[in-house]
Amino acid sequence: MDVVVIGAGLSGLTAAARLAQAGVNVVVLEADTDIGGRIRAIRAPISGQAIGDLGPTWVWPKYQPVAARWLKTLGIRTFEQFNTGNAVITGYGPQTTYQPLPGQDGMVRIVGGPTALIEALAQRLGPGSIRANALVTKLCPTGSQQVSIGLDTGEEIVADKVIMALPLRVAATTLDLPWASPNLLNAMQDTPTWMSTHAKAVALYERPFWRDVGLSGRVASAAGPLVEVHDHTAADMHPAALFGFVGWRADKRQAAPEQLRQEILTQLAQSFGPQAGSPRDLVIQDWATNPRIVSPLDLSQPLSHPVVRPSILRQTHLDGRVYFAVSEVSERSPGLIEGALAIGEAVALAVLKDHPTDHG
Ligand SMILES: Cc1cc2nc3c(=O)[nH]c(=O)nc-3n(C[C@H](O)[C@H](O)[C@H](O)COP(=O)(O)OP(=O)(O)OC[C@H]3O[C@@H](n4cnc5c(N)ncnc54)[C@H](O)[C@@H]3O)c2cc1C
């Protein structure tokens, strides 16, 4: 059995790794140059080591059994989110106030960041199993009960099964899916891609100097541009870092990127002292500029927290040849890392179950 996975994010790689483990011939097609999808890291210039998360940061293994199990299986450790000391609270009253803010129960960071999951899963796939820069544009049935996957280059790949592990709105609006029913297309279009309209800023420093003066690295700000800041220092303390979510709307961010950068530096300096205004590096990742993650529909609607989506998205399509496996489809923690691992694994097991004679 030949399986093609569209999208090398966490869901797609989890599905592919699980299928490869069962001996299935699996190829992952990824439109981007890099794998990981919404999981992306700042890399150290020489070692290439992941030193800051530009996508997700946290998991809750205490409450997320699938993430807990995969972290253990892949030999990846977690560590506490630093949250000792006062947070800086601005814009909610006439004066800045300093007080501790509670952390979330069970919320931890991953040593090496969520990228460690991507790297470990990719390693479980054979050489040549992941093709980057492979933009899928079309999925059509063939006469021989297979699926033809068309790329933007005109290349066609034929597979027995296809796992669509890409954001559903992106799939519904950028892929030619002539077999998809109006009900299915509506369910896809109705599914926002979690955090796809967000931007994150990561500032790197030599030392976590804010800790010296009793600050936790947290900011809660009604003024912005960062509405929320957290300590993002690596597990081995190299580098020290702060990260924040940008409160500006996507159109404002994109119209004035240099102004955004300057205002973030000013805000960091006001919150943590002049040193914070001169980081070793400041990286701003705007997910709303990535058309493989965000869709115009996401940008035109208010952000809503992920909910369990209709069951049509968890059914097979095209006579059992097409499955969906992006995080938002999961019944468990949709939109989150837990959801991506859960749906990737569930779909791989469903593929294997549908073909028990092939792979036991
Ligand atoms: C800023 C941010 C913060 C977050 N914080 C957290 C957090 O702290 N904790 C948490 O649990 N979750 C968090 N999330 C959510 C988490 O990142 C996602 O749930 C998870 O990464 C989704 O993985 P996925 O594989 O399902 O989808 P994606 O990562 O979206 O992967 C889809 C892949 O499909 C590819 N693709 C798209 N179109 C095509 C095409 N036509 N052909 C081929 N490939 C295509 C894309 O390039 C991408 O690689 C955050 C997300 C963001 C953006």
PDBQT file of the ligand as one rigid body, heavy atoms in Angstrom, charges set to zero:
ROOT
HETATM    1  C1  LIG A 401       1.911  31.199  17.390  1.00  0.00    +0.000 C 
HETATM    2  C2  LIG A 401       1.349  29.842  17.761  1.00  0.00    +0.000 A 
HETATM    3  C3  LIG A 401       1.342  29.454  19.071  1.00  0.00    +0.000 A 
HETATM    4  C4  LIG A 401       0.825  28.192  19.438  1.00  0.00    +0.000 A 
HETATM    5  N1  LIG A 401       0.909  27.802  20.734  1.00  0.00    +0.000 NA
HETATM    6  C5  LIG A 401       0.567  26.530  21.079  1.00  0.00    +0.000 A 
HETATM    7  C6  LIG A 401       0.901  26.006  22.355  1.00  0.00    +0.000 A 
HETATM    8  O1  LIG A 401       1.557  26.684  23.169  1.00  0.00    +0.000 OA
HETATM    9  N2  LIG A 401       0.516  24.734  22.647  1.00  0.00    +0.000 N 
HETATM   10  C7  LIG A 401      -0.163  23.947  21.737  1.00  0.00    +0.000 A 
HETATM   11  O2  LIG A 401      -0.498  22.795  22.076  1.00  0.00    +0.000 OA
HETATM   12  N3  LIG A 401      -0.438  24.410  20.476  1.00  0.00    +0.000 NA
HETATM   13  C8  LIG A 401      -0.085  25.661  20.126  1.00  0.00    +0.000 A 
HETATM   14  N4  LIG A 401      -0.268  26.103  18.838  1.00  0.00    +0.000 N 
HETATM   15  C9  LIG A 401      -0.962  25.211  17.872  1.00  0.00    +0.000 C 
HETATM   16  C10 LIG A 401      -0.003  24.136  17.291  1.00  0.00    +0.000 C 
HETATM   17  O3  LIG A 401       1.107  24.765  16.722  1.00  0.00    +0.000 OA
HETATM   18  C11 LIG A 401      -0.752  23.335  16.220  1.00  0.00    +0.000 C 
HETATM   19  O4  LIG A 401      -1.851  22.646  16.813  1.00  0.00    +0.000 OA
HETATM   20  C12 LIG A 401       0.074  22.266  15.516  1.00  0.00    +0.000 C 
HETATM   21  O5  LIG A 401       1.381  22.698  15.243  1.00  0.00    +0.000 OA
HETATM   22  C13 LIG A 401      -0.685  21.892  14.223  1.00  0.00    +0.000 C 
HETATM   23  O6  LIG A 401       0.042  20.923  13.506  1.00  0.00    +0.000 OA
HETATM   24  P1  LIG A 401      -0.619  20.312  12.188  1.00  0.00    +0.000 P 
HETATM   25  O7  LIG A 401       0.364  19.374  11.622  1.00  0.00    +0.000 OA
HETATM   26  O8  LIG A 401      -1.970  19.804  12.509  1.00  0.00    +0.000 OA
HETATM   27  O9  LIG A 401      -0.853  21.536  11.196  1.00  0.00    +0.000 OA
HETATM   28  P2  LIG A 401       0.216  22.533  10.558  1.00  0.00    +0.000 P 
HETATM   29  O10 LIG A 401       1.339  22.743  11.488  1.00  0.00    +0.000 OA
HETATM   30  O11 LIG A 401      -0.571  23.721  10.127  1.00  0.00    +0.000 OA
HETATM   31  O12 LIG A 401       0.784  21.754   9.286  1.00  0.00    +0.000 OA
HETATM   32  C14 LIG A 401       0.187  21.813   8.030  1.00  0.00    +0.000 C 
HETATM   33  C15 LIG A 401       1.268  21.673   6.971  1.00  0.00    +0.000 C 
HETATM   34  O13 LIG A 401       0.640  21.590   5.679  1.00  0.00    +0.000 OA
HETATM   35  C16 LIG A 401       1.457  22.282   4.755  1.00  0.00    +0.000 C 
HETATM   36  N5  LIG A 401       0.668  22.596   3.560  1.00  0.00    +0.000 N 
HETATM   37  C17 LIG A 401      -0.325  23.515   3.432  1.00  0.00    +0.000 A 
HETATM   38  N6  LIG A 401      -0.792  23.518   2.179  1.00  0.00    +0.000 NA
HETATM   39  C18 LIG A 401      -0.107  22.574   1.496  1.00  0.00    +0.000 A 
HETATM   40  C19 LIG A 401      -0.149  22.092   0.153  1.00  0.00    +0.000 A 
HETATM   41  N7  LIG A 401      -1.019  22.585  -0.737  1.00  0.00    +0.000 N 
HETATM   42  N8  LIG A 401       0.732  21.118  -0.231  1.00  0.00    +0.000 NA
HETATM   43  C20 LIG A 401       1.612  20.595   0.669  1.00  0.00    +0.000 A 
HETATM   44  N9  LIG A 401       1.690  21.017   1.955  1.00  0.00    +0.000 NA
HETATM   45  C21 LIG A 401       0.834  21.986   2.360  1.00  0.00    +0.000 A 
HETATM   46  C22 LIG A 401       1.886  23.510   5.549  1.00  0.00    +0.000 C 
HETATM   47  O14 LIG A 401       2.991  24.168   4.955  1.00  0.00    +0.000 OA
HETATM   48  C23 LIG A 401       2.205  22.889   6.904  1.00  0.00    +0.000 C 
HETATM   49  O15 LIG A 401       3.546  22.450   6.979  1.00  0.00    +0.000 OA
HETATM   50  C24 LIG A 401       0.255  27.347  18.432  1.00  0.00    +0.000 A 
HETATM   51  C25 LIG A 401       0.269  27.746  17.099  1.00  0.00    +0.000 A 
HETATM   52  C26 LIG A 401       0.817  28.983  16.767  1.00  0.00    +0.000 A 
HETATM   53  C27 LIG A 401       0.847  29.403  15.301  1.00  0.00    +0.000 C 
ENDROOT
TORSDOF 0
